[in-house]
Amino acid sequence: MITSEEIRRYARAFPEVEEGVHHVLKLPVFKVRGKVFAGMDRGGRTAVFSISQVDAAAAVAAEPAVYEEVWRNAATRSFVGLRVDLAEVSSKHIRGLIEGAWRNKAPKRLVASYDAG
């Protein structure tokens, strides 16, 4: 199973990443310029990544036992991201989800600067 330490290491490899603590869950979250792009969930057994709704829906359709769409507020149904069962995915896959989530939340100029590297 992927650990929170591995997720921390992967997430902090990207520019301008800050680590914080979720205000309710009290688990690690990772932000870029104040926007959360990844966080631990359910006691560290799962993690949530802020990828696109289209990508999340595709993952859930392919493997519903591993992935789950996360929505906030039943009334407004605001999409949050993709919850992943960490016991069921590889480190390589998690790195890809972290990068996708970082790219989804990071400002375009920061992403371009990173890509120009």
C-alpha positions in Angstrom: 0.0 0.0 0.0 1.2 3.5 -0.8 2.0 5.5 2.4 1.3 9.1 3.2 5.1 9.6 3.3 5.3 8.5 -0.4 2.5 10.8 -1.3 4.2 13.6 0.6 7.5 13.0 -1.2 5.8 12.9 -4.7 3.6 15.9 -4.0 6.4 18.1 -2.6 8.6 17.4 -5.7 6.5 19.9 -7.6 7.1 23.7 -7.4 5.4 25.9 -4.8 3.7 23.0 -3.0 2.7 23.6 0.6 1.6 20.9 3.1 -1.2 21.6 5.5 -3.8 19.8 7.5 -7.4 19.3 6.5 -9.5 21.4 8.8 -12.0 18.6 9.5 -10.2 15.4 8.9 -6.9 16.5 10.4 -5.0 14.6 7.7 -2.3 15.9 5.3 -3.3 18.0 2.3 -1.1 19.5 -0.4 -1.7 22.9 -2.0 -0.3 24.9 -4.8 -0.7 28.6 -4.4 -3.4 28.0 -1.8 -5.4 25.5 -3.8 -5.7 21.9 -2.5 -4.7 19.4 -5.2 -4.3 16.2 -3.1 -5.0 15.0 0.4 -5.1 11.9 2.5 -8.5 10.5 3.5 -10.2 7.8 5.5 -7.4 7.4 8.0 -4.7 7.2 5.3 -6.3 4.2 3.5 -7.4 6.4 0.6 -6.4 9.7 -1.0 -8.3 12.3 -2.9 -6.8 14.0 -6.0 -8.3 17.1 -7.7 -8.3 15.8 -11.3 -10.9 16.7 -13.9 -14.4 15.3 -13.5 -14.1 13.6 -17.0 -10.9 11.8 -15.9 -12.5 10.8 -12.6 -15.6 9.4 -14.2 -13.5 7.4 -16.6 -11.4 5.9 -13.7 -14.6 5.0 -11.8 -16.1 3.4 -14.9 -13.0 1.3 -15.4 -12.5 0.2 -11.8 -15.3 1.1 -9.4 -13.9 -1.0 -6.6 -10.7 1.2 -6.6 -12.0 4.7 -7.5 -14.8 6.9 -6.3 -15.9 10.4 -7.4 -16.0 12.8 -4.5 -18.7 15.5 -4.3 -19.2 18.2 -1.7 -22.6 19.4 -0.5 -25.5 17.3 -1.6 -27.6 20.4 -2.5 -25.1 22.0 -5.0 -23.2 18.8 -6.0 -19.8 20.5 -6.3 -17.2 18.1 -7.8 -14.1 17.7 -5.6 -12.0 15.0 -7.2 -11.2 11.3 -7.3 -10.9 9.1 -4.2 -8.4 6.2 -4.6 -8.0 3.1 -2.6 -4.2 3.2 -1.9 -4.0 -0.6 -1.4 -5.1 -1.2 -5.0 -2.8 1.1 -7.1 0.9 1.3 -7.9 3.3 4.0 -6.9 3.7 4.9 -10.6 0.0 5.5 -10.9 -0.2 7.6 -7.8 2.7 9.8 -9.1 0.6 10.3 -12.3 -2.5 11.3 -10.3 -0.5 13.7 -8.2 1.1 15.3 -11.2 -2.3 15.5 -12.9 -3.9 17.1 -9.8 -1.0 19.6 -9.4 -1.4 20.6 -13.1 -5.1 20.9 -12.6 -4.8 23.4 -9.7 -1.5 25.2 -10.5 -1.6 28.5 -12.4 -0.8 28.1 -16.1 2.4 30.1 -15.9 3.7 27.9 -13.1 3.0 24.8 -15.1 4.6 26.3 -18.2 7.7 27.3 -16.2 7.9 23.7 -14.7 7.6 22.2 -18.2 10.3 24.5 -19.6 12.4 23.3 -16.7 
